[in-house]
């Protein structure tokens, strides 16, 4: 798995967990709906500015998404990683 695919998967998961449509996330993040769709499907490499906009629209710190994407790229167990990431981020935030 590469970063582009991992990042897109996480964005989709966070969006659906928050019961947001692509249109709603687009309005919140000021990123085009079609571009978000391409990101979620792993077809586009978003710039750091777009990644930050999406994170802001999802109300999640960008470093949380980047860390999770890195873990997924390495093939680590997502449940363990998510738990450990939450613990680390709670001490940083």
VENJOJO-V188332 format. One record per helix or strand. SS is the DSSP state (H for helix, E for strand). FROM is the first residue (numbers start at 0). LEN is the number of residues. If there is no record, write none. Layout:
ss & from & len
SS & FROM & LEN
SS & FROM & LEN
This chain:
ss & from & len
H & 2 & 15
H & 21 & 8
H & 32 & 8
H & 47 & 11
H & 61 & 13
H & 77 & 15
